[in-house]
Amino acid sequence: MKNLFSVAGKNALVTGGSRGIGLMIAEGYVRNGVKTYISSRKAQVCDDVAARLSKIGTCISLPFDLGTMEGIAGLAAALKEREERLDILVNNAGATWGAPIDEFPEDGWDKVMDLNVKSIFFLTKELLPLLRKSGSAEDPARVINIGSIDGLHLNPLEHYPYSAAKAGVHHLTRALAGRLARENITVNAIAPGPFESKMMAETLRNFGDRIVESNPRGRIGTPEDVAGTAIYLASRAGAYTNGVILPVDGGIVGCS
């Protein structure tokens, strides 16, 4: 029971790990002894963040564009060159796009769906050999998908593919969890509420006070809130948790 929440000595890949929720999780892992690979589309940013996190632990940059099949294959190949197993896969890379319904462009819809849903399935598929080598009955390999409370309740903003994609991530999580559990791989999703991030910056500027006031906890999320959840899911404490969509939102969904 003493080391129930320890993740020390594990390795992880966090996609979209150079900013926002992904960076919060990556830093939490690095600070707790996880060898952490981060990936993002912008190579220089990814390299710079990995260099900063390497001052407190082990962090390695593997920049790829996961909005394309080529990028997915490239990232999987690069990780397989460096590791024989993978303990934790955090599928966090994502994008949003907002526009009035009468003006919504097809390329905006496709970008969000490809990165937020398609990449999760195919990257997980490509990395199954490494995940299978890691998992055991007592300590399974972990896939943690980052969904959103926008996939659990109705967001009035006109971000149509984002909400649809995140609902898809949640359902995909359950489908993968059922398929992979017997192979000692658990699959869960974190559904964050409002956190300070580039994706949320405009919303917080325009509606931040209202969001804080309406949140049952009276605040937005901190890095520790989401990092702690990701550590729980990746630790022995979370080994029997599977197929769960876990809101980390201060009670926005659960108390409404």
Contacts in CASP RR format, 6 or more apart in sequence:
PFRMAT RR
TARGET T0000
AUTHOR 0000-0000-0000
METHOD contacts of the structure
MODEL  1
MKNLFSVAGKNALVTGGSRGIGLMIAEGYVRNGVKTYISSRKAQVCDDVA
ARLSKIGTCISLPFDLGTMEGIAGLAAALKEREERLDILVNNAGATWGAP
IDEFPEDGWDKVMDLNVKSIFFLTKELLPLLRKSGSAEDPARVINIGSID
GLHLNPLEHYPYSAAKAGVHHLTRALAGRLARENITVNAIAPGPFESKMM
AETLRNFGDRIVESNPRGRIGTPEDVAGTAIYLASRAGAYTNGVILPVDG
GIVGCS
3 236 0 8 1.000
4 235 0 8 1.000
4 236 0 8 1.000
4 237 0 8 1.000
5 231 0 8 1.000
5 232 0 8 1.000
5 235 0 8 1.000
5 236 0 8 1.000
5 237 0 8 1.000
6 32 0 8 1.000
6 235 0 8 1.000
6 236 0 8 1.000
7 29 0 8 1.000
7 32 0 8 1.000
7 33 0 8 1.000
7 34 0 8 1.000
7 88 0 8 1.000
7 231 0 8 1.000
7 234 0 8 1.000
7 235 0 8 1.000
8 32 0 8 1.000
8 33 0 8 1.000
8 34 0 8 1.000
9 33 0 8 1.000
9 34 0 8 1.000
9 35 0 8 1.000
10 33 0 8 1.000
10 34 0 8 1.000
10 35 0 8 1.000
10 87 0 8 1.000
10 88 0 8 1.000
10 234 0 8 1.000
11 34 0 8 1.000
11 35 0 8 1.000
11 36 0 8 1.000
11 37 0 8 1.000
11 83 0 8 1.000
11 85 0 8 1.000
11 86 0 8 1.000
11 87 0 8 1.000
11 88 0 8 1.000
12 26 0 8 1.000
12 29 0 8 1.000
12 34 0 8 1.000
12 35 0 8 1.000
12 36 0 8 1.000
12 37 0 8 1.000
12 86 0 8 1.000
12 87 0 8 1.000
12 88 0 8 1.000
12 89 0 8 1.000
12 90 0 8 1.000
12 234 0 8 1.000
13 36 0 8 1.000
13 37 0 8 1.000
13 38 0 8 1.000
13 39 0 8 1.000
13 62 0 8 1.000
13 75 0 8 1.000
13 79 0 8 1.000
13 86 0 8 1.000
13 88 0 8 1.000
13 89 0 8 1.000
13 90 0 8 1.000
13 127 0 8 1.000
14 22 0 8 1.000
14 25 0 8 1.000
14 26 0 8 1.000
14 29 0 8 1.000
14 36 0 8 1.000
14 37 0 8 1.000
14 38 0 8 1.000
14 39 0 8 1.000
14 90 0 8 1.000
14 92 0 8 1.000
15 22 0 8 1.000
15 38 0 8 1.000
15 39 0 8 1.000
15 40 0 8 1.000
15 66 0 8 1.000
15 75 0 8 1.000
15 90 0 8 1.000
15 91 0 8 1.000
15 92 0 8 1.000
15 93 0 8 1.000
15 119 0 8 1.000
15 123 0 8 1.000
16 22 0 8 1.000
16 23 0 8 1.000
16 38 0 8 1.000
16 39 0 8 1.000
16 40 0 8 1.000
16 66 0 8 1.000
16 92 0 8 1.000
16 93 0 8 1.000
16 94 0 8 1.000
17 23 0 8 1.000
17 25 0 8 1.000
17 26 0 8 1.000
17 38 0 8 1.000
17 39 0 8 1.000
17 40 0 8 1.000
17 46 0 8 1.000
17 49 0 8 1.000
17 92 0 8 1.000
17 93 0 8 1.000
18 38 0 8 1.000
18 40 0 8 1.000
18 42 0 8 1.000
18 45 0 8 1.000
18 46 0 8 1.000
18 48 0 8 1.000
18 49 0 8 1.000
19 40 0 8 1.000
19 45 0 8 1.000
19 49 0 8 1.000
19 197 0 8 1.000
19 198 0 8 1.000
20 195 0 8 1.000
20 196 0 8 1.000
20 197 0 8 1.000
20 198 0 8 1.000
20 199 0 8 1.000
21 92 0 8 1.000
21 146 0 8 1.000
21 192 0 8 1.000
21 195 0 8 1.000
21 197 0 8 1.000
21 226 0 8 1.000
22 38 0 8 1.000
22 90 0 8 1.000
22 92 0 8 1.000
22 146 0 8 1.000
23 38 0 8 1.000
23 49 0 8 1.000
24 195 0 8 1.000
24 223 0 8 1.000
24 226 0 8 1.000
24 227 0 8 1.000
25 90 0 8 1.000
25 92 0 8 1.000
25 226 0 8 1.000
25 227 0 8 1.000
25 230 0 8 1.000
26 36 0 8 1.000
26 38 0 8 1.000
26 49 0 8 1.000
26 53 0 8 1.000
26 59 0 8 1.000
26 90 0 8 1.000
27 53 0 8 1.000
27 56 0 8 1.000
27 223 0 8 1.000
27 227 0 8 1.000
28 34 0 8 1.000
28 223 0 8 1.000
28 227 0 8 1.000
28 228 0 8 1.000
28 230 0 8 1.000
28 231 0 8 1.000
29 36 0 8 1.000
29 88 0 8 1.000
29 227 0 8 1.000
29 230 0 8 1.000
29 231 0 8 1.000
29 234 0 8 1.000
30 36 0 8 1.000
30 53 0 8 1.000
30 56 0 8 1.000
30 57 0 8 1.000
30 58 0 8 1.000
30 59 0 8 1.000
31 56 0 8 1.000
31 57 0 8 1.000
32 231 0 8 1.000
33 57 0 8 1.000
33 58 0 8 1.000
34 58 0 8 1.000
34 87 0 8 1.000
34 88 0 8 1.000
34 234 0 8 1.000
35 58 0 8 1.000
35 60 0 8 1.000
36 53 0 8 1.000
36 58 0 8 1.000
36 59 0 8 1.000
36 60 0 8 1.000
37 59 0 8 1.000
37 60 0 8 1.000
37 61 0 8 1.000
37 62 0 8 1.000
37 79 0 8 1.000
37 82 0 8 1.000
38 46 0 8 1.000
38 49 0 8 1.000
38 50 0 8 1.000
38 53 0 8 1.000
38 59 0 8 1.000
38 60 0 8 1.000
38 61 0 8 1.000
38 62 0 8 1.000
39 46 0 8 1.000
39 61 0 8 1.000
39 62 0 8 1.000
39 63 0 8 1.000
39 64 0 8 1.000
39 66 0 8 1.000
39 75 0 8 1.000
39 93 0 8 1.000
40 46 0 8 1.000
40 49 0 8 1.000
40 63 0 8 1.000
40 93 0 8 1.000
41 63 0 8 1.000
41 64 0 8 1.000
41 65 0 8 1.000
41 66 0 8 1.000
41 67 0 8 1.000
42 63 0 8 1.000
43 61 0 8 1.000
43 63 0 8 1.000
46 61 0 8 1.000
46 62 0 8 1.000
46 63 0 8 1.000
47 61 0 8 1.000
47 63 0 8 1.000
49 59 0 8 1.000
49 61 0 8 1.000
50 59 0 8 1.000
50 60 0 8 1.000
50 61 0 8 1.000
51 61 0 8 1.000
53 59 0 8 1.000
60 82 0 8 1.000
62 75 0 8 1.000
62 78 0 8 1.000
62 79 0 8 1.000
64 71 0 8 1.000
64 72 0 8 1.000
64 74 0 8 1.000
64 75 0 8 1.000
64 78 0 8 1.000
65 71 0 8 1.000
66 72 0 8 1.000
66 75 0 8 1.000
66 93 0 8 1.000
66 115 0 8 1.000
66 119 0 8 1.000
66 123 0 8 1.000
67 93 0 8 1.000
67 111 0 8 1.000
67 114 0 8 1.000
67 115 0 8 1.000
67 118 0 8 1.000
67 119 0 8 1.000
68 114 0 8 1.000
69 122 0 8 1.000
72 119 0 8 1.000
72 122 0 8 1.000
72 123 0 8 1.000
72 126 0 8 1.000
73 126 0 8 1.000
75 123 0 8 1.000
76 123 0 8 1.000
76 126 0 8 1.000
76 127 0 8 1.000
79 86 0 8 1.000
79 127 0 8 1.000
79 130 0 8 1.000
80 129 0 8 1.000
80 130 0 8 1.000
83 130 0 8 1.000
84 130 0 8 1.000
84 133 0 8 1.000
85 130 0 8 1.000
85 131 0 8 1.000
85 133 0 8 1.000
85 134 0 8 1.000
85 135 0 8 1.000
85 141 0 8 1.000
86 127 0 8 1.000
86 130 0 8 1.000
86 131 0 8 1.000
86 133 0 8 1.000
86 134 0 8 1.000
86 141 0 8 1.000
87 134 0 8 1.000
87 135 0 8 1.000
87 141 0 8 1.000
87 142 0 8 1.000
87 234 0 8 1.000
88 141 0 8 1.000
88 142 0 8 1.000
88 144 0 8 1.000
88 234 0 8 1.000
89 123 0 8 1.000
89 124 0 8 1.000
89 127 0 8 1.000
89 131 0 8 1.000
89 141 0 8 1.000
89 142 0 8 1.000
89 143 0 8 1.000
89 144 0 8 1.000
90 144 0 8 1.000
90 146 0 8 1.000
90 230 0 8 1.000
91 119 0 8 1.000
91 120 0 8 1.000
91 123 0 8 1.000
91 124 0 8 1.000
91 143 0 8 1.000
91 144 0 8 1.000
91 145 0 8 1.000
91 146 0 8 1.000
92 146 0 8 1.000
93 115 0 8 1.000
93 119 0 8 1.000
94 112 0 8 1.000
94 115 0 8 1.000
94 116 0 8 1.000
94 119 0 8 1.000
94 146 0 8 1.000
95 111 0 8 1.000
95 112 0 8 1.000
95 115 0 8 1.000
95 116 0 8 1.000
95 199 0 8 1.000
96 112 0 8 1.000
96 159 0 8 1.000
96 162 0 8 1.000
96 199 0 8 1.000
97 108 0 8 1.000
97 109 0 8 1.000
97 111 0 8 1.000
97 112 0 8 1.000
97 159 0 8 1.000
97 161 0 8 1.000
97 162 0 8 1.000
98 104 0 8 1.000
98 157 0 8 1.000
98 158 0 8 1.000
98 159 0 8 1.000
98 160 0 8 1.000
98 162 0 8 1.000
99 105 0 8 1.000
99 108 0 8 1.000
99 158 0 8 1.000
100 158 0 8 1.000
101 158 0 8 1.000
101 160 0 8 1.000
104 158 0 8 1.000
104 160 0 8 1.000
108 161 0 8 1.000
109 160 0 8 1.000
109 161 0 8 1.000
112 161 0 8 1.000
112 162 0 8 1.000
112 165 0 8 1.000
113 161 0 8 1.000
113 164 0 8 1.000
113 165 0 8 1.000
116 161 0 8 1.000
116 162 0 8 1.000
116 165 0 8 1.000
116 166 0 8 1.000
116 169 0 8 1.000
117 165 0 8 1.000
117 168 0 8 1.000
117 169 0 8 1.000
117 172 0 8 1.000
120 145 0 8 1.000
120 169 0 8 1.000
120 172 0 8 1.000
121 172 0 8 1.000
121 176 0 8 1.000
124 131 0 8 1.000
124 143 0 8 1.000
124 176 0 8 1.000
124 187 0 8 1.000
128 180 0 8 1.000
128 185 0 8 1.000
131 141 0 8 1.000
131 143 0 8 1.000
131 180 0 8 1.000
131 185 0 8 1.000
132 141 0 8 1.000
132 183 0 8 1.000
132 184 0 8 1.000
132 185 0 8 1.000
134 141 0 8 1.000
135 141 0 8 1.000
135 183 0 8 1.000
135 184 0 8 1.000
135 185 0 8 1.000
136 184 0 8 1.000
137 184 0 8 1.000
138 236 0 8 1.000
138 239 0 8 1.000
139 236 0 8 1.000
139 239 0 8 1.000
140 181 0 8 1.000
140 184 0 8 1.000
140 185 0 8 1.000
140 186 0 8 1.000
140 239 0 8 1.000
141 184 0 8 1.000
141 185 0 8 1.000
141 186 0 8 1.000
142 185 0 8 1.000
142 186 0 8 1.000
142 187 0 8 1.000
142 188 0 8 1.000
142 233 0 8 1.000
142 234 0 8 1.000
143 176 0 8 1.000
143 180 0 8 1.000
143 185 0 8 1.000
143 186 0 8 1.000
143 187 0 8 1.000
143 188 0 8 1.000
144 187 0 8 1.000
144 188 0 8 1.000
144 189 0 8 1.000
144 190 0 8 1.000
144 230 0 8 1.000
144 233 0 8 1.000
144 234 0 8 1.000
145 169 0 8 1.000
145 172 0 8 1.000
145 173 0 8 1.000
145 187 0 8 1.000
145 188 0 8 1.000
145 189 0 8 1.000
145 190 0 8 1.000
146 169 0 8 1.000
146 189 0 8 1.000
146 190 0 8 1.000
146 192 0 8 1.000
147 166 0 8 1.000
147 169 0 8 1.000
147 170 0 8 1.000
147 189 0 8 1.000
147 190 0 8 1.000
147 191 0 8 1.000
147 192 0 8 1.000
147 245 0 8 1.000
148 162 0 8 1.000
148 163 0 8 1.000
148 166 0 8 1.000
148 169 0 8 1.000
148 191 0 8 1.000
148 192 0 8 1.000
148 193 0 8 1.000
149 191 0 8 1.000
149 192 0 8 1.000
149 193 0 8 1.000
149 247 0 8 1.000
149 249 0 8 1.000
149 252 0 8 1.000
149 253 0 8 1.000
150 159 0 8 1.000
150 162 0 8 1.000
150 163 0 8 1.000
150 166 0 8 1.000
151 163 0 8 1.000
151 166 0 8 1.000
151 167 0 8 1.000
151 168 0 8 1.000
151 169 0 8 1.000
151 170 0 8 1.000
151 191 0 8 1.000
152 167 0 8 1.000
152 170 0 8 1.000
152 191 0 8 1.000
152 245 0 8 1.000
152 247 0 8 1.000
152 253 0 8 1.000
153 252 0 8 1.000
153 253 0 8 1.000
153 256 0 8 1.000
154 163 0 8 1.000
155 163 0 8 1.000
157 203 0 8 1.000
166 191 0 8 1.000
169 189 0 8 1.000
170 189 0 8 1.000
170 191 0 8 1.000
170 245 0 8 1.000
173 187 0 8 1.000
173 188 0 8 1.000
173 189 0 8 1.000
173 243 0 8 1.000
173 245 0 8 1.000
174 243 0 8 1.000
174 245 0 8 1.000
176 187 0 8 1.000
177 186 0 8 1.000
177 187 0 8 1.000
177 188 0 8 1.000
177 242 0 8 1.000
177 243 0 8 1.000
178 187 0 8 1.000
178 242 0 8 1.000
178 243 0 8 1.000
180 186 0 8 1.000
180 187 0 8 1.000
181 187 0 8 1.000
181 242 0 8 1.000
186 233 0 8 1.000
186 238 0 8 1.000
186 239 0 8 1.000
186 241 0 8 1.000
186 242 0 8 1.000
186 243 0 8 1.000
187 242 0 8 1.000
187 243 0 8 1.000
188 233 0 8 1.000
188 241 0 8 1.000
188 242 0 8 1.000
188 243 0 8 1.000
188 244 0 8 1.000
188 245 0 8 1.000
188 246 0 8 1.000
189 243 0 8 1.000
189 244 0 8 1.000
189 245 0 8 1.000
189 246 0 8 1.000
190 226 0 8 1.000
190 229 0 8 1.000
190 230 0 8 1.000
190 233 0 8 1.000
190 246 0 8 1.000
190 248 0 8 1.000
191 245 0 8 1.000
191 246 0 8 1.000
191 247 0 8 1.000
191 248 0 8 1.000
191 249 0 8 1.000
191 253 0 8 1.000
192 221 0 8 1.000
192 226 0 8 1.000
192 247 0 8 1.000
192 248 0 8 1.000
192 249 0 8 1.000
193 220 0 8 1.000
193 221 0 8 1.000
193 247 0 8 1.000
193 248 0 8 1.000
193 249 0 8 1.000
193 250 0 8 1.000
193 252 0 8 1.000
194 200 0 8 1.000
194 203 0 8 1.000
194 204 0 8 1.000
194 208 0 8 1.000
194 211 0 8 1.000
194 215 0 8 1.000
194 220 0 8 1.000
194 221 0 8 1.000
194 249 0 8 1.000
194 252 0 8 1.000
195 220 0 8 1.000
195 221 0 8 1.000
195 222 0 8 1.000
195 225 0 8 1.000
195 226 0 8 1.000
196 204 0 8 1.000
196 220 0 8 1.000
196 221 0 8 1.000
203 211 0 8 1.000
204 211 0 8 1.000
204 220 0 8 1.000
208 220 0 8 1.000
211 220 0 8 1.000
212 218 0 8 1.000
212 219 0 8 1.000
212 220 0 8 1.000
214 252 0 8 1.000
215 249 0 8 1.000
215 250 0 8 1.000
215 251 0 8 1.000
215 252 0 8 1.000
216 250 0 8 1.000
216 251 0 8 1.000
216 252 0 8 1.000
216 255 0 8 1.000
217 250 0 8 1.000
217 251 0 8 1.000
218 250 0 8 1.000
221 248 0 8 1.000
221 250 0 8 1.000
225 248 0 8 1.000
226 248 0 8 1.000
229 246 0 8 1.000
229 248 0 8 1.000
232 238 0 8 1.000
233 241 0 8 1.000
233 246 0 8 1.000
247 253 0 8 1.000
247 254 0 8 1.000
END
